């Protein structure tokens, strides 16, 4: 990936940035992904995580609002989430 000059970025840093993650329903999904996100944003308050089941109950959606401090931080977090075996989609 190439660097985008700060003046060309659509995101101002630092800022609060929502990331939606979806995975198959599993008893450890929320805890496991929260621990992963905390590696990239140690200030994340787990009480702010939005968790919603799909209509059929087969999937779970989690929205993490992280404090984005750089493009690199967001890219690394997206890669970590996307590569996790419990994750189906990252938005």
Secondary structure, DSSP 8 states (H G I E B T S, - for coil): -----GGG-SS-SSEEEEEEEEEE--TTHHHHHHHHHHHH-TT--GGG-EEEE-TTSSEEEEEEEEEE--HHHHHHHHHHHHTSTT-SEE-
